[in-house]
Amino acid sequence: MRLLILDLDGTLWDHEDASQLVPPFEVHDDTVIDAYGNKLSLFPSVREFLEWAKDRFILSIASWNMEELVRPILEALGLWDYFIFPKIENHPDKASMILRTVEQLKSIGYEVDEIIYIDDRTLHLQDIKREIPNVKFIQMWIDVKSFEELKKVLEGL
């Protein structure tokens, strides 16, 4: 199986640190508004992309955030159930997050043949490549400019 790991902040949505949002959350279509009126919005076509990708990849998350704050946002947007063994943790070691996801998948019988990591920044890439040399990386908004374009690139891999 092919494993597609997604970052959240700046990749799936426009907010740079979703852990700063304060519940309770109000949801309007693809936008979450926190208790102080701060907004987080999904980028265009994220829902369509996830719906397409779920039949072609194992989907998971590697995000430097606090799960107790960010999971309710994903749930409110109806996105949580797309992901298997998501890692939303308050540290920058994304290589560890990805490796633990692979181990969990193997423990339930999945054979991971390919790992593709999508992030809007290259900040963690050197550490990830050191631990997982064969990971394929796509930088959102640089290598691809939209989720429609990401879909086309993934179809070509």
Disulfide bonds with the S-S distance in Angstrom:
none
